[in-house]
C-alpha cells in the first residue's frame, strides 16, 4: 500500500512554477493554515512544502501551519483516503485550539478536498476564529465522478471508483473511504441525504444547524477558485458551489440557483449580499497554477 501511495507524492498534485520572490515585511501578519488535497501530504517539497515556503517568502514573518493528519507523511497521505473525515476535522479543531500562535485568529487555505474539510472546521469550530477561507479547487457540493486522480498508474484510483460505483452510501464504504463522504449522487438524492456522513451534514441537507450557519457567516471572506480545464473534479462547477440538478446527471445549476442559496440554509446568500463571497477562475487543470497567478490573485487575501 505504501509504495502505491508514494506514486501520488511523486505526481506532485500542485504545480507551482517558480518566480522571483518579493519580500514585503508585514508586522501585522495573520497566520495561515493549509490543508492539502487527496494523494498529497503536508510537507511534499513539490507541493505543500513549496506553497508554505513561497508564502513565507512573500509575507515576511508569517506563521504558516501545513496540517499533517497522522504521525508522518505516509500516514498523512493514507489518511486522505481512508480516515473518517469527521474524525479528521475533529483532530484539526483540537490542534488549532491548542496552538498559541493561532489564538488571535488565522486565515485558511484548502486545496481540493482540503477546502471542504476546512469549511467544516469553520462551521464546527469557531475558536480560534477563521478570518478568510480560500478554497483552491474544493468540491463544496461534492463530486459525481472520478475521471482522473493524481498518480493514475496506481491501482488506488480504480479501487476508489469501484467502491463508489458499487455502493457509495453503504455503511462500510462511508466509514472507510474519504471520497465516499463527499460523493453526491443526484440520481439517488434520498440516499445521499440520509447516509452521507460528511457532506450532507455540513451542507445542511438533513435540516438547518443554526450554529453552522452562524459560524460560517463569521468569515470575512470566502474565496473559491475554479479551474476551467479541470480533469480531476466532476462536475467542475462544484468548485464554485454549483452542482447537477437533482434527479438527473446532465443539467447544472449555479449556487445562486440552488435551494441551499434560495432558502439560505447555510448563510451563503447573506454572505454574497455582504460581498463576502469571491469567485475566481484559473485557466488550467486541477491545482495547476503559476507563482505569478498565486501572488496576484490569492496573496492579497492573506496580507
VOGU-3710 file (C-alpha; in Angstrom, 3 decimals, decimal comma):
1> xxxxxxxxxx> 0,000/0,000/0,000  2,736/2,464/0,955  4,626/2,021/-2,326  1,465/2,682/-4,300  0,708/5,771/-2,281  4,176/7,136/-2,902  3,201/7,394/-6,569  0,771/10,099/-5,513  3,512/12,015/-3,762  5,738/11,834/-6,800
11> xxxxxxxxxx> 2,888/13,052/-9,004  3,119/16,480/-7,331  -0,619/17,300/-7,169  0,065/21,051/-7,041  2,131/22,548/-9,828  3,785/25,793/-8,808  6,070/27,403/-11,366  8,839/29,333/-9,679  9,235/33,073/-9,982  11,163/35,792/-8,193
21> xxxxxxxxxx> 10,018/36,274/-4,580  9,167/39,743/-3,349  9,750/40,120/0,368  7,395/42,611/1,941  7,832/42,980/5,710  4,446/42,959/7,441  4,445/43,119/11,209  0,690/42,570/11,398  0,610/39,223/9,645  -2,275/36,806/10,141
31> xxxxxxxxxx> -1,245/33,125/10,474  -2,115/30,769/7,632  -3,344/27,175/7,938  -3,016/24,877/4,901  -4,853/21,589/4,277  -3,653/19,508/1,345  -5,716/17,520/-1,121  -6,169/13,847/-1,997  -2,953/11,959/-2,614  -0,793/14,727/-1,199
41> xxxxxxxxxx> 0,760/15,404/2,202  1,535/18,342/4,424  5,191/18,512/3,554  5,774/17,342/-0,005  8,529/19,721/-1,199  6,991/19,762/-4,685  3,526/20,850/-3,497  2,524/21,901/0,029  6,121/22,396/1,099  6,609/24,702/-1,871
51> xxxxxxxxxx> 3,408/26,640/-1,111  4,431/27,107/2,528  7,904/28,300/1,576  6,573/30,683/-1,045  4,063/32,319/1,322  6,795/32,713/3,939  8,992/34,409/1,331  6,241/36,720/0,138  4,876/37,735/3,556  7,727/38,395/5,942
61> xxxxxxxxxx> 7,260/36,917/9,417  4,062/34,986/8,704  3,351/31,758/10,600  2,260/29,005/8,213  0,918/25,696/9,538  0,579/22,908/6,978  -1,648/20,262/8,549  -0,396/16,713/8,955  -3,138/14,162/9,622  -1,210/11,395/11,315
71> xxxxxxxxxx> 2,250/10,832/12,725  4,242/11,035/9,482  3,996/11,848/5,782  2,913/8,344/4,724  0,129/8,250/7,336  -0,921/11,747/6,303  -1,264/10,629/2,676  -3,099/7,415/3,548  -5,497/9,225/5,867  -6,525/11,400/2,921
81> xxxxxxxxxx> -8,091/8,238/1,510  -9,135/6,151/4,484  -9,696/8,144/7,704  -13,237/9,272/8,572  -13,462/12,939/7,557  -15,390/13,885/10,684  -12,560/12,441/12,780  -10,022/14,388/10,737  -11,930/17,629/11,257  -12,190/16,973/14,990
91> xxxxxxxxxx> -8,435/16,334/15,184  -7,694/19,557/13,348  -10,063/21,585/15,529  -8,229/20,304/18,599  -4,822/21,055/17,081  -5,776/24,595/16,138  -7,295/25,310/19,544  -4,062/24,223/21,237  -1,759/26,318/19,050  -0,973/29,591/20,897
101> xxxxxxxxxx> 0,117/31,234/17,642  -3,460/30,985/16,315  -5,371/32,329/19,311  -5,905/35,710/17,644  -7,326/34,130/14,507  -5,994/32,779/11,224  -6,613/32,525/7,512  -7,140/29,113/5,939  -6,357/27,746/2,504  -7,584/24,332/1,424
111> xxxxxxxxxx> -6,517/22,515/-1,710  -9,037/20,213/-3,409  -10,779/18,105/-0,710  -8,863/20,012/1,964  -11,030/23,030/1,122  -14,357/21,486/2,154  -12,663/19,977/5,201  -11,563/23,462/6,290  -15,074/24,768/5,682  -16,262/22,135/8,151
121> xxxxxxxxxx> -13,705/23,492/10,620  -15,134/26,996/10,149  -18,689/25,743/10,713  -17,967/23,494/13,672  -15,058/25,141/15,470  -15,250/28,948/15,676  -12,395/29,221/18,169  -9,785/30,229/17,261  -11,575/32,314/14,619  -11,027/31,645/10,939
131> xxxxxxxxxx> -10,915/35,001/9,169  -10,677/34,182/5,456  -11,186/30,795/3,821  -9,599/30,262/0,414  -10,833/27,186/-1,435  -8,465/26,144/-4,222  -10,350/23,642/-6,371  -12,526/22,496/-3,464  -15,626/20,361/-4,008  -18,252/22,114/-1,891
141> xxxxxxxxxx> -21,204/20,284/-3,400  -19,256/17,055/-3,624  -18,410/15,052/-6,715  -20,270/12,673/-9,003  -17,388/11,129/-10,855  -13,683/10,466/-10,547  -12,429/10,871/-14,123  -8,782/11,153/-13,154  -6,811/11,480/-9,956  -3,132/12,032/-9,172
151> xxxxxxxxxx> -0,902/9,040/-9,800  -3,148/7,309/-12,330  -0,675/4,428/-12,570  -1,630/3,490/-9,023  -4,433/0,958/-8,509  -5,944/3,112/-5,771  -7,899/5,206/-8,279  -9,503/2,091/-9,733  -10,286/0,761/-6,263  -11,987/4,019/-5,284
161> xxxxxxxxxx> -14,068/4,083/-8,465  -15,209/0,506/-7,946  -16,186/1,123/-4,326  -18,127/4,283/-5,194  -19,931/2,654/-8,102  -20,838/-0,426/-6,080  -22,276/1,396/-3,101  -21,055/4,822/-2,034  -23,713/5,082/0,667  -23,239/1,697/2,296
171> xxxxxxxxxx> -22,040/1,823/5,876  -18,766/0,078/5,067  -17,788/2,419/2,242  -18,924/5,589/4,030  -16,893/4,820/7,123  -13,709/3,758/5,379  -13,384/5,812/2,194  -12,904/9,562/2,401  -14,117/10,281/-1,140  -17,411/8,489/-0,434
181> xxxxxxxxxx> -18,133/11,020/2,279  -18,408/13,796/-0,282  -19,878/11,642/-3,070  -23,073/13,394/-4,200  -25,330/11,268/-6,401  -28,097/13,433/-7,959  -29,921/10,277/-9,104  -30,143/8,953/-5,545  -30,789/12,135/-3,614  -32,641/10,426/-0,771
191> xxxxxxxxxx> -29,755/8,009/-0,165  -27,274/10,869/-0,253  -29,192/12,959/2,260  -29,762/10,040/4,599  -26,435/8,244/4,549  -23,726/10,765/3,612  -21,672/11,026/6,801  -19,942/14,293/5,994  -21,120/16,395/3,052  -24,859/16,115/3,718
201> xxxxxxxxxx> -24,208/17,309/7,259  -22,076/20,371/6,523  -24,368/21,337/3,611  -27,476/21,303/5,823  -29,203/18,572/3,776  -30,938/16,958/6,768  -32,004/20,155/8,469  -30,628/23,565/9,333  -27,995/23,661/12,046  -28,122/27,318/13,052
211> xxxxxxxxxx> -24,683/27,079/14,647  -23,147/26,028/11,327  -24,904/28,920/9,602  -23,854/31,448/12,213  -20,240/30,300/12,310  -19,740/30,313/8,546  -21,006/33,878/8,367  -18,243/34,926/10,761  -15,817/34,644/7,849  -14,618/37,951/6,467
221> xxxxxxxxxx> -14,145/36,401/3,012  -14,869/33,026/1,422  -12,806/32,780/-1,765  -13,495/29,957/-4,235  -11,133/29,115/-7,114  -12,409/27,100/-10,092  -10,015/25,521/-12,608  -11,534/25,935/-16,043  -9,792/22,929/-17,631  -10,154/20,654/-14,600
231> xxxxxxxxxx> -9,964/16,948/-15,496  -9,967/15,690/-11,899  -13,142/17,169/-10,391  -16,531/16,190/-11,812  -18,583/18,329/-12,077  -16,173/21,251/-12,037  -18,907/23,731/-11,010  -18,791/22,240/-7,515  -15,652/24,359/-7,081  -17,985/27,393/-7,101
241> xxxxxxxxxx> -20,648/25,594/-5,005  -22,706/24,687/-8,089  -23,865/21,179/-8,958  -26,080/18,948/-11,066  -29,798/19,491/-10,675  -31,421/16,795/-8,572  -32,906/13,812/-10,414  -30,663/13,885/-13,497  -26,986/13,999/-14,357  -26,672/16,453/-17,237
251> xxxxxxxxxx> -28,055/19,896/-16,383  -26,129/22,102/-13,972  -27,285/24,782/-11,588  -25,248/27,561/-10,031  -25,019/28,220/-6,320  -27,412/31,137/-6,761  -29,979/28,840/-8,434  -29,824/26,196/-5,702  -32,226/25,568/-2,831  -29,270/25,930/-0,467
261> xxxxxxxxxx> -28,888/29,533/-1,602  -32,542/30,460/-2,178  -33,526/29,253/1,306  -30,193/30,497/2,650  -29,757/27,314/4,640  -26,053/27,950/5,202  -25,906/31,741/5,162  -24,259/31,893/1,736  -26,904/34,238/0,296  -26,370/36,665/3,154
271> xxxxxxxxxx> -22,612/36,406/2,710  -22,966/37,023/-1,024  -25,097/40,103/-0,395  -22,482/41,366/2,062  -19,714/40,936/-0,506  -18,029/38,113/1,394  -18,119/35,549/-1,438  -15,378/35,771/-4,062  -15,419/33,622/-7,219  -12,097/33,306/-9,040
281> xxxxxxxxxx> -11,294/31,333/-12,185  -7,947/29,948/-13,244  -7,010/28,607/-16,650  -5,524/25,147/-16,469  -6,087/21,748/-14,919  -6,748/20,859/-11,296  -4,417/22,728/-8,910  -2,154/23,809/-11,749  -1,107/27,440/-11,391  1,971/29,635/-11,518
291> xxxxxxxxxx> 3,581/31,540/-8,702  2,665/34,752/-10,500  -1,035/33,804/-10,601  -0,996/32,837/-6,927  0,729/36,064/-5,937  -1,611/38,263/-7,962  -4,902/36,548/-7,103  -4,624/34,866/-3,700  -1,850/36,581/-1,781  -3,862/39,816/-1,343
301> xxx> -6,353/37,895/0,842  -3,507/36,815/3,159  -1,969/40,210/3,804
//
